Amino acid sequence: MGLNLVVGVLVDTEHDDYTAMVRTDFVAIGELLERAGARQWTEPDLDEEAVAEFEVWGYSGLHTLRRLAVHLAASGRLPEPLEDGQRATDDPLLDKVYDALPSDPPGRFDHLVHHSDCEGYYVPVDFAQVIVDNRAPGGYLGSSVRLLEEARRLAEALGLPEDLDPQAKEVFEAADAEMPATEGWQRYGVESYVCLQLLQAAKLSVSTGAAIAFT
């Protein structure tokens, strides 16, 4: 099963039940933002041309990038690439961070790491602390402003050009390689692909004012 991030989720009006559910989610998000003392936000009406989907190499791809983030936060260094057959979710440090609540003060990658991997939203409002609340879809509400900052930190650590197209041949070949490269961002092919997709999604969210929705 795949995992996509969508910016402009309300533009597709063919599925009325889903649209109604999303609108209900956005009402709850508005209330959570108000309780947190954050700026109020309303999903804008976007043209179809402004809507975009971003694929993040399935659920496992998102976890591989989160694994890099927690190691970078803990030691200032990237961990070695995963070996064939290894899963990011088996990483002891990532597992420990997943079991904990977002830190106070916030950690360097809290908005990336502390979020559901299958549902929920990032909204283009700048708030430092991830909102953890059962009324938030997926239990977490993140800031796409903070997600953009965090993805940029990871890109810098990877030596990954921020403006590189995630659909470029060199990116896909690195992500699909059986053995990781020996140097550069290509050592972390899947992680780099996911990072680039998150960068694009967060930039579009911030520029349009629309939420990132997990679908």
C-alpha positions as CSV (number, residue, x, y, z in Angstrom):
1,M,0.0,0.0,0.0
2,G,1.3,3.4,-0.9
3,L,1.4,6.7,1.0
4,N,0.7,10.0,-0.6
5,L,0.8,13.6,0.7
6,V,-1.7,15.9,-0.9
7,V,-1.7,19.7,-0.9
8,G,-5.2,21.0,-1.9
9,V,-7.2,18.0,-0.6
10,L,-10.6,19.8,-0.9
11,V,-10.3,20.5,-4.6
12,D,-11.5,16.9,-5.5
13,T,-15.2,17.2,-4.8
14,E,-16.2,13.9,-6.5
15,H,-16.3,12.1,-3.2
16,D,-18.8,14.0,-1.1
17,D,-18.4,11.8,2.0
18,Y,-14.6,12.2,2.1
19,T,-14.9,16.0,1.5
20,A,-17.3,16.2,4.4
21,M,-14.9,14.3,6.6
22,V,-12.0,16.6,5.7
23,R,-14.1,19.7,6.5
24,T,-14.9,18.2,9.9
25,D,-11.2,17.6,10.4
26,F,-10.4,21.2,9.6
27,V,-13.0,22.5,12.1
28,A,-11.3,20.4,14.8
29,I,-7.9,21.7,13.7
30,G,-9.1,25.2,14.0
31,E,-10.2,24.6,17.6
32,L,-6.9,22.9,18.4
33,L,-4.9,25.8,17.0
34,E,-7.0,28.3,19.1
35,R,-6.4,26.3,22.2
36,A,-2.7,26.2,21.5
37,G,-2.6,30.0,21.1
38,A,-1.5,29.7,17.4
39,R,-2.6,31.8,14.5
40,Q,-6.0,30.9,13.1
41,W,-6.1,29.2,9.7
42,T,-8.6,28.3,7.1
43,E,-8.1,26.0,4.1
44,P,-8.1,28.2,1.0
45,D,-10.0,27.5,-2.2
46,L,-7.4,26.4,-4.7
47,D,-7.6,26.0,-8.4
48,E,-7.0,22.4,-9.7
49,E,-3.7,23.6,-11.2
50,A,-2.4,24.4,-7.7
51,V,-3.1,20.9,-6.3
52,A,-0.2,18.4,-6.0
53,E,0.4,14.9,-4.7
54,F,3.7,13.7,-3.3
55,E,4.7,10.1,-3.0
56,V,7.1,9.2,-0.2
57,W,8.2,5.6,-1.0
58,G,5.4,4.1,1.0
59,Y,5.3,3.9,4.8
60,S,8.8,2.5,5.0
61,G,10.2,5.5,3.1
62,L,8.9,7.9,5.7
63,H,10.4,5.9,8.5
64,T,13.8,5.7,6.9
65,L,14.0,9.5,6.8
66,R,12.8,9.7,10.4
67,R,15.6,7.3,11.4
68,L,18.2,9.7,9.9
69,A,16.6,12.6,11.8
70,V,16.7,11.0,15.2
71,H,20.3,10.0,14.9
72,L,21.3,13.4,13.6
73,A,19.6,15.0,16.5
74,A,21.2,12.7,19.0
75,S,24.8,12.6,17.8
76,G,25.1,15.2,15.1
77,R,25.9,12.5,12.5
78,L,24.0,10.5,10.1
79,P,23.8,6.7,10.8
80,E,25.1,4.2,8.4
81,P,22.7,3.3,5.6
82,L,20.3,0.4,6.3
83,E,21.6,-2.9,5.1
84,D,19.6,-5.2,2.8
85,G,16.7,-6.6,4.8
86,Q,16.9,-4.1,7.7
87,R,13.9,-2.0,8.5
88,A,14.0,1.5,9.9
89,T,11.3,0.7,12.4
90,D,13.7,-1.9,14.0
91,D,16.2,0.9,14.9
92,P,16.4,1.1,18.7
93,L,16.8,4.9,18.8
94,L,13.9,5.5,16.5
95,D,11.7,3.1,18.5
96,K,12.6,4.9,21.7
97,V,11.7,8.3,20.2
98,Y,8.4,7.0,18.8
99,D,7.5,5.8,22.3
100,A,8.1,9.3,23.8
101,L,6.1,12.5,23.5
102,P,7.5,15.5,21.6
103,S,10.1,17.2,23.7
104,D,9.8,20.5,25.5
105,P,11.5,22.5,24.3
106,P,10.9,21.1,20.9
107,G,13.5,18.9,19.3
108,R,15.1,19.7,15.9
109,F,12.9,17.2,14.0
110,D,9.8,16.9,16.2
111,H,7.4,17.8,13.4
112,L,8.8,15.2,11.1
113,V,9.1,12.4,13.6
114,H,6.1,12.9,15.8
115,H,3.2,12.4,13.4
116,S,1.2,9.5,12.2
117,D,2.6,7.6,9.2
118,C,-0.9,7.1,7.6
119,E,-3.2,10.0,8.4
120,G,-3.4,13.5,9.7
121,Y,-2.3,16.9,8.6
122,Y,0.4,19.6,8.6
123,V,-1.0,23.1,8.4
124,P,0.9,26.3,7.3
125,V,0.9,27.9,10.7
126,D,4.1,28.4,12.6
127,F,3.9,26.8,16.0
128,A,6.9,25.2,17.8
129,Q,5.3,22.4,19.8
130,V,3.7,19.5,17.9
131,I,0.0,19.4,19.0
132,V,-0.7,16.0,20.5
133,D,-4.5,15.5,20.9
134,N,-6.9,12.7,20.3
135,R,-9.1,15.2,18.4
136,A,-6.4,15.6,15.8
137,P,-6.7,13.1,13.0
138,G,-3.9,10.6,13.7
139,G,-3.4,12.1,17.1
140,Y,-0.8,14.7,16.0
141,L,-1.0,18.1,14.2
142,G,2.2,19.4,12.7
143,S,3.3,22.7,11.2
144,S,4.3,22.6,7.5
145,V,6.4,25.7,8.3
146,R,8.4,23.7,10.8
147,L,8.4,20.6,8.5
148,L,10.0,22.7,5.8
149,E,12.8,23.9,8.2
150,E,13.4,20.3,9.4
151,A,13.5,18.9,5.8
152,R,16.0,21.6,4.9
153,R,18.2,20.6,7.9
154,L,18.2,17.0,6.7
155,A,18.9,18.0,3.1
156,E,21.9,20.0,4.3
157,A,23.2,17.1,6.3
158,L,22.8,14.8,3.3
159,G,24.5,17.2,0.9
160,L,21.3,17.1,-1.0
161,P,20.5,20.0,-3.4
162,E,17.2,21.4,-2.3
163,D,16.0,22.2,-5.8
164,L,16.8,18.7,-7.2
165,D,13.7,17.2,-8.8
166,P,12.7,14.1,-6.9
167,Q,11.5,12.6,-10.2
168,A,15.0,13.0,-11.7
169,K,16.6,9.8,-13.0
170,E,19.6,10.1,-10.7
171,V,17.3,10.4,-7.7
172,F,15.2,7.4,-8.6
173,E,18.2,5.3,-9.5
174,A,19.8,6.0,-6.1
175,A,16.5,5.1,-4.3
176,D,16.0,1.9,-6.3
177,A,19.6,0.7,-6.1
178,E,20.3,-2.7,-4.5
179,M,23.5,-1.5,-2.9
180,P,23.9,2.1,-1.6
181,A,26.5,4.4,-3.2
182,T,29.7,5.0,-1.4
183,E,29.5,8.7,-1.0
184,G,27.2,11.7,-1.2
185,W,23.5,11.9,-0.8
186,Q,23.2,8.8,-3.1
187,R,24.3,6.7,-0.1
188,Y,20.8,7.4,1.3
189,G,18.7,7.1,-1.9
190,V,15.3,6.4,-0.4
191,E,15.8,9.0,2.3
192,S,16.9,11.6,-0.2
193,Y,13.9,10.9,-2.4
194,V,11.5,11.3,0.6
195,C,13.3,14.4,1.8
196,L,12.9,16.1,-1.6
197,Q,9.2,15.2,-1.7
198,L,8.6,16.6,1.8
199,L,10.5,19.8,0.8
200,Q,8.2,20.2,-2.2
201,A,5.1,19.5,-0.2
202,A,6.0,21.8,2.6
203,K,7.0,24.6,0.2
204,L,3.6,24.3,-1.6
205,S,1.7,24.2,1.6
206,V,3.4,27.4,2.9
207,S,3.1,29.3,-0.4
208,T,-0.6,28.4,-1.0
209,G,-1.8,28.3,2.6
210,A,-3.2,24.8,2.2
211,A,-2.7,21.9,4.5
212,I,-0.6,18.8,3.7
213,A,-3.0,15.8,4.1
214,F,-1.9,12.2,4.4
215,T,-3.9,10.0,2.1
